[in-house]
Amino acid sequence: MAGATVSATHYDLIIIGTGSGNSILDERFDDKRVAIVEHGKFGGTCLNVGCIPTKMYVLAADTAFEARDSARLGIDLEFKGADWPAIVDRVFTNRIDLIAAGGEEYRRGDSCPNVDVYDMPARFIGERTLSTGQAGEAATITAEQIIIAAGARPRIPSWAEGVSYHTNDDIMRLPEQPKSLTIVGGGFIAMEFAHVFEALGTDVTIVSRSPFLRTLDATIGEQFNDIAQKRFNVKRGSVVSAREVSGGIELVLDDDSVVTSQHLLIATGRIPNGDLLDAPTGGVELDPSGRVKVDEYGRTTADGVWALGDVSSPYQLKHVANAEARAVGTNVISAFNGEAPTRTMPHEHVPWAVFTHPQIATVGLTEDQAVAAGYDVTVKVQNYGDVAYGWALEDSTGVVKLIADRSNGRLLGAHYMGPQASTLIQQAITIMAFDLDLREVPRKQYWIHPALAEVTENAILGLDLTFTEG
């Protein structure tokens, strides 16, 4: 169909964004006329510039890092360097770009006859009314229901104006591997890319005004920062100014020190994209942080407009966006049927992981938070090296910290650092999600010996839990 500039085209549903928002359309929507607005690549941040490609780079980095550290196992391996263009091709040319293109082709094809795709940016110009376009032709579209799933973008500090810099949007597609790289930031993105580039042979400097991954439980955070401090060139402070010099970018910090490298990666957080949509014009309010305001059902302040994912969620995590999409999709169907929403946004026991080295994963409360909340707290810190597979790994960095309520055996928080952390933590997530009693968990199931999961078993057994008679 061709866009119209005079009269609006009306739909049952408009979805803005093709990350988790694209997953909403199932057989329940087959009888609805739907518009999808996506001015970038199909798949959103996760597929194109986030979770998936970064972890493919991490796998290459892990392999290189293991070669460096192989002597601990009595093995003589040598890392001779990375074929950077081959890595780029493996990740993007042969995988990511094909999936993104295939997703768009599917929505535009005969399999989705009820769906129109608009490929120009969208902005609200009135109540449930958007200005957008298709194939360069402007269009105005309206709908009974609108779902905002427009994601977020990198936050760029003012000092970066006028110099060349990279973000997660483009750093993985560089034509050549940097010889040196300065990373500004200390969060998820910064620590994952620091591991990737340093392991592959780039000289990495990290500039951060606060400890890395500062929301971690104190025990894990302190140990990780000690490891990172020894591995990377670390500068504590804030950037005052930046300028381009021969061969790279020069940063001046607030202590007057100077950092120079070939490339600059900015990883100082992400901004929800609600402001780019002129959301308030459609009656959609933003909170002070820029997130689209939603209630417990995903409804915005505008009637018939919903939001999910990074544009509105307090958790900028793909697995949370997917769960929110399932809830919002169900609630939108209820709205079409004239019924009240029934699915609340699923924000209990939200886990997250950082695929740096060592890997980190966490769910629930930190020890400080549990104490502040008034729980009868018992804590166990268990080293990977205390169990048989940990011995085999010759691991000296892995650690598990469990926080529980002594009186009732409930797990309050679980924090893992070390090999397979993002996988090992799943048992802790299950314990919390199903409200299992830690006094029963260790002996009501087998723990394969000598698998690494025994570190969780031993940590649970090490908790000081209250047992009642009878």
C-alpha positions in Angstrom: 0.0 0.0 0.0 1.2 3.6 -0.6 1.3 6.0 2.3 -1.1 8.9 2.4 -0.2 12.5 3.3 -3.8 13.9 3.4 -6.0 11.3 4.9 -4.8 8.8 7.6 -4.8 5.1 7.2 -6.5 3.4 10.1 -5.4 0.1 11.8 -6.5 -2.0 14.6 -3.0 -2.1 16.0 0.2 -0.3 15.5 3.5 -1.6 16.9 6.4 0.8 17.0 9.7 -1.3 17.0 10.6 -4.8 16.0 12.6 -6.1 18.9 10.3 -7.8 21.5 7.3 -5.9 20.0 7.5 -8.0 16.9 7.0 -11.2 18.9 3.6 -10.1 20.0 1.9 -10.9 16.7 0.6 -14.5 16.8 -2.6 -16.2 15.7 -4.6 -14.1 18.1 -4.0 -11.1 15.8 -4.7 -12.8 12.5 -8.0 -11.0 12.1 -6.5 -7.6 13.0 -5.1 -5.0 10.6 -1.7 -4.3 11.9 1.0 -1.7 11.1 4.6 -2.2 12.2 6.9 0.8 12.2 10.7 0.1 12.1 13.1 2.6 10.6 16.2 0.5 11.5 16.9 -3.2 11.1 14.3 -5.7 12.2 15.2 -7.4 15.5 15.9 -4.4 17.6 19.0 -3.8 19.8 19.4 -7.4 21.0 19.7 -9.0 17.6 21.6 -6.2 15.8 23.9 -4.4 18.2 23.4 -6.0 21.6 22.9 -9.4 23.3 23.4 -11.8 20.5 26.3 -10.4 18.4 28.2 -9.3 21.6 28.0 -12.8 23.0 29.3 -14.2 19.7 32.3 -11.9 20.1 32.6 -12.9 23.7 32.9 -16.6 22.7 35.9 -15.7 20.5 37.4 -13.7 23.3 36.9 -16.5 25.8 38.7 -18.9 23.5 41.6 -16.5 23.1 41.8 -15.8 26.8 41.8 -19.6 27.6 44.9 -19.9 25.4 46.7 -17.3 27.4 45.7 -19.0 30.7 46.3 -22.6 29.6 49.5 -23.1 31.5 47.5 -23.7 34.7 46.3 -27.0 33.1 49.8 -28.0 32.0 48.9 -27.1 28.4 51.2 -25.0 26.1 48.8 -23.0 23.9 49.6 -19.8 22.0 47.2 -17.1 20.9 48.7 -15.7 17.6 46.0 -13.1 17.0 42.5 -12.6 15.8 41.3 -12.5 12.2 39.0 -9.5 12.9 37.3 -9.4 9.4 36.6 -13.1 9.7 34.9 -12.6 13.1 32.9 -9.7 11.7 31.8 -11.9 8.8 30.9 -14.8 11.0 28.8 -12.7 13.3 27.1 -10.3 10.9 27.4 -11.3 7.3 26.7 -15.0 7.9 24.3 -14.7 10.8 22.9 -11.5 12.2 22.2 -9.6 9.0 20.5 -12.6 7.4 18.2 -13.0 10.4 17.3 -9.3 10.4 16.6 -9.2 6.7 14.6 -12.4 7.0 12.5 -11.0 9.7 11.6 -8.0 7.6 11.0 -10.1 4.5 8.6 -12.3 6.5 6.5 -9.4 7.8 6.3 -7.9 4.3 5.5 -11.2 2.6 2.5 -13.3 1.8 2.6 -15.0 5.2 1.5 -11.8 6.9 -1.3 -10.4 4.7 -2.8 -8.4 7.5 0.5 -6.5 8.2 1.9 -3.3 6.7 5.5 -2.3 7.4 6.5 1.4 7.6 10.2 2.0 7.4 10.5 5.7 8.4 10.7 7.1 11.9 7.4 7.6 13.8 6.3 10.5 16.0 3.0 11.2 17.6 1.0 14.1 16.1 -2.1 13.5 18.1 -4.2 11.0 20.0 -3.3 7.5 18.7 -2.0 9.2 15.5 1.5 8.9 14.1 3.4 10.6 11.4 5.7 8.1 9.6 6.3 6.8 6.1 7.0 4.0 3.7 9.7 3.8 1.0 10.4 7.5 1.4 6.7 8.6 1.1 5.2 10.3 4.2 2.1 8.8 5.8 -0.2 9.4 8.7 -1.6 6.3 10.5 -4.0 5.8 13.3 -5.1 2.8 15.4 -7.4 1.6 18.0 -4.4 0.3 20.0 -0.7 1.3 19.8 2.2 -0.5 21.4 5.4 1.4 21.9 8.4 -0.9 21.8 10.9 1.6 20.5 13.9 0.7 22.7 16.7 2.9 23.8 19.9 4.4 22.4 23.4 5.1 23.7 23.8 8.1 26.0 26.5 10.5 24.6 28.1 13.0 27.0 28.5 16.5 25.9 32.3 16.4 26.0 32.2 13.9 23.0 30.9 16.5 20.6 33.3 17.2 17.8 35.3 14.0 18.1 35.1 10.5 16.5 33.7 7.9 18.9 32.0 4.5 18.8 29.1 3.0 20.7 27.8 -0.6 20.8 25.9 0.4 17.6 29.0 0.3 15.5 32.1 -0.9 17.4 31.7 -4.5 16.3 31.6 -3.6 12.6 35.0 -1.8 12.5 36.9 -2.8 9.4 40.0 -3.5 11.5 40.6 -4.4 15.1 41.8 -1.4 17.1 45.4 -1.4 18.3 44.3 0.6 21.3 40.9 1.5 22.7 39.7 3.7 25.5 36.3 2.7 27.0 34.4 5.3 29.0 32.0 3.7 31.4 31.9 0.9 34.0 28.6 -1.0 33.3 27.5 -4.1 31.4 28.5 -2.8 28.0 31.8 -1.4 29.1 32.9 -4.6 30.8 31.9 -6.9 28.1 33.7 -5.0 25.4 36.7 -4.5 27.6 37.0 -8.3 27.8 36.4 -8.8 24.1 39.0 -6.4 22.9 41.7 -7.0 25.5 41.4 -10.8 25.0 41.8 -10.4 21.2 44.9 -8.3 21.6 43.8 -4.7 21.8 45.4 -2.4 24.4 42.4 -1.4 26.5 42.0 1.5 28.9 38.9 2.0 30.9 37.8 5.4 32.3 35.2 5.2 35.0 34.4 7.6 37.8 33.0 4.8 40.0 33.7 1.1 40.6 32.8 -1.2 37.8 29.3 -2.8 38.0 28.6 -0.8 41.1 25.2 -2.3 41.7 26.7 -5.7 42.4 26.6 -7.3 45.9 29.6 -5.9 47.8 31.5 -9.2 48.0 31.2 -10.0 44.3 31.8 -6.3 43.3 35.0 -6.0 45.3 36.5 -9.2 44.0 35.6 -8.4 40.4 37.0 -4.9 40.6 40.3 -6.3 42.0 40.5 -8.7 39.0 39.7 -6.0 36.5 42.1 -3.5 38.0 44.9 -6.0 37.4 43.9 -6.9 33.9 43.0 -3.5 32.3 44.5 -0.1 32.3 42.1 1.6 34.7 41.7 5.4 35.1 39.4 6.6 37.9 37.7 9.9 37.2 35.6 11.8 34.8 36.4 13.1 31.3 36.7 16.9 31.1 37.4 17.3 27.4 38.3 15.3 24.2 40.1 16.1 21.1 41.3 14.4 18.0 45.1 14.0 17.7 47.4 12.3 15.3 46.6 8.6 15.5 43.6 8.8 17.7 41.5 10.5 20.4 42.9 12.3 23.5 40.9 12.6 26.7 41.7 14.9 29.5 40.4 13.8 32.9 39.4 15.8 36.0 42.7 15.0 37.6 44.5 16.6 34.6 45.8 13.2 33.4 45.6 12.4 29.7 44.5 9.2 28.0 45.2 8.7 24.3 44.1 5.7 22.1 43.4 4.9 18.5 39.6 4.5 19.1 37.1 5.6 21.7 34.1 3.6 22.9 31.4 5.4 24.9 29.4 3.1 27.2 27.9 5.6 29.7 24.4 4.3 29.7 21.3 4.3 27.5 18.4 6.7 27.0 14.8 5.4 26.3 13.5 6.5 22.9 10.2 8.0 24.1 11.4 11.5 23.5 12.2 10.7 19.8 8.6 9.8 19.3 7.2 13.1 20.6 5.3 10.9 23.0 3.8 13.7 25.0 2.0 15.0 21.9 0.0 11.7 21.9 -0.8 12.1 25.6 2.0 9.7 26.6 3.9 11.0 29.6 7.6 10.4 30.3 9.1 10.1 33.8 12.1 12.2 34.9 14.5 9.6 33.5 12.9 9.7 30.1 11.1 6.4 30.3 7.5 6.1 29.1 5.3 5.9 32.1 3.3 2.6 32.4 1.1 1.1 35.0 1.3 -2.5 36.2 -0.4 -3.7 33.0 1.8 -1.8 30.6 -0.7 0.9 29.9 0.6 4.4 29.3 -1.1 7.6 30.3 -2.9 7.7 26.9 -6.0 5.6 26.4 -5.3 2.7 24.1 -1.5 3.1 24.1 0.8 0.6 25.7 4.6 0.3 26.1 7.2 -2.4 26.9 10.9 -3.0 26.8 13.7 -0.5 27.1 11.5 2.5 26.2 9.5 2.0 29.5 10.9 -0.7 31.6 13.1 -0.2 34.7 15.0 -3.3 33.4 16.8 -2.8 30.1 17.1 -6.6 29.6 15.9 -8.6 26.6 14.4 -11.4 28.7 12.4 -8.8 30.6 11.2 -7.2 27.3 10.1 -10.6 26.0 8.2 -11.2 29.2 6.6 -7.8 29.1 5.6 -8.4 25.5 3.8 -11.6 26.4 1.9 -9.6 29.1 1.1 -6.6 26.9 0.0 -8.8 24.0 -2.5 -10.6 26.2 -3.8 -7.3 27.6 -4.2 -5.8 24.2 -6.3 -8.8 23.1 -8.4 -8.2 26.3 -8.9 -4.6 25.3 -10.1 -5.6 21.8 -12.6 -7.8 23.5 -13.8 -5.0 25.7 -12.3 -6.7 28.8 -10.0 -5.4 31.5 -6.3 -6.3 31.4 -5.3 -9.3 33.4 -1.5 -9.8 33.0 0.7 -7.6 35.2 4.2 -6.8 34.1 6.5 -9.6 35.3 9.1 -7.9 37.4 9.7 -10.5 40.2 13.0 -12.2 40.6 14.6 -10.5 37.5 18.1 -12.0 36.9 20.9 -10.5 34.8 24.3 -11.5 33.7 27.4 -9.8 32.4 29.4 -11.8 29.9 32.8 -10.4 30.8 35.6 -12.4 32.4 35.0 -13.7 34.9 31.3 -14.1 34.0 28.8 -12.6 36.5 25.2 -13.4 37.1 22.8 -12.2 39.9 19.2 -12.4 41.0 17.4 -11.0 44.0 18.7 -8.9 46.9 22.3 -8.1 47.8 23.3 -8.7 51.4 23.1 -5.0 52.3 19.6 -4.8 50.8 18.4 -7.9 52.7 19.7 -6.6 56.0 18.1 -3.1 55.3 14.8 -4.8 54.5 14.8 -6.4 58.0 15.2 -10.1 57.0 16.8 -12.6 59.4 19.7 -12.9 57.1 22.1 -15.8 56.7 24.9 -15.7 54.1 27.2 -18.3 52.5 30.1 -17.5 50.2 31.3 -20.6 48.4 34.3 -20.8 46.2 34.2 -22.7 42.9 37.6 -24.2 44.0 36.0 -25.9 46.9 34.2 -28.5 44.7 35.7 -31.1 42.4 35.0 -29.4 39.1 36.4 -26.2 40.5 39.6 -28.1 41.2 39.6 -29.4 37.7 39.3 -25.9 36.4 42.1 -24.7 38.6 39.8 -21.8 39.2 40.8 -19.0 41.6 38.2 -16.4 40.8 34.8 -18.3 40.9 32.6 -17.6 43.8 28.9 -18.1 44.8 27.2 -16.0 47.4 23.7 -16.9 48.6 21.6 -14.7 50.9 18.6 -16.4 52.6 16.1 -15.8 55.4 17.3 -18.0 58.3 13.9 -18.4 59.8 11.9 -19.8 56.9 14.6 -21.1 54.4 13.7 -18.7 51.6 16.3 -17.6 49.1 16.6 -13.8 49.0 19.5 -13.4 46.6 22.0 -15.3 44.6 25.2 -13.9 43.1 27.7 -15.9 40.9 31.0 -15.0 39.5 33.1 -17.4 37.4 32.8 -19.9 34.6 29.2 -20.7 33.6 27.8 -18.2 36.0 24.9 -17.3 33.7 23.9 -21.0 33.5 24.5 -22.0 37.1 22.3 -19.2 38.4 19.2 -20.7 36.8 18.7 -23.1 39.7 18.7 -20.2 42.1 16.2 -18.4 39.8 13.9 -21.5 39.9 14.2 -21.8 43.7 13.0 -18.2 44.0 10.4 -18.3 41.3 8.7 -21.4 42.9 9.3 -20.3 46.5 11.2 -23.5 47.4 12.4 -24.1 50.9 16.2 -24.2 51.0 16.0 -26.7 53.9 14.6 -29.2 51.5 16.2 -28.3 48.1 19.7 -29.9 48.6 18.4 -33.4 49.5 15.2 -33.7 47.4 17.2 -33.9 44.2 20.4 -35.3 42.8 23.4 -33.1 42.1 25.5 -34.7 39.4 29.0 -35.3 40.6 31.4 -33.8 39.8 29.5 -31.2 37.8 30.1 -27.5 38.7 26.5 -27.2 40.0 27.8 -28.8 43.2 29.0 -25.4 44.1 25.3 -24.3 44.5 24.5 -27.4 46.5 27.4 -26.8 48.9 26.5 -23.1 49.2 22.9 -24.0 50.2 24.2 -26.6 52.8 26.5 -23.9 54.2 23.6 -21.5 55.1 22.7 -21.3 58.8 19.0 -22.1 58.5 16.6 -22.8 61.3 15.1 -26.3 61.4 12.0 -27.1 63.4 11.3 -30.4 65.2 8.9 -32.9 63.6 
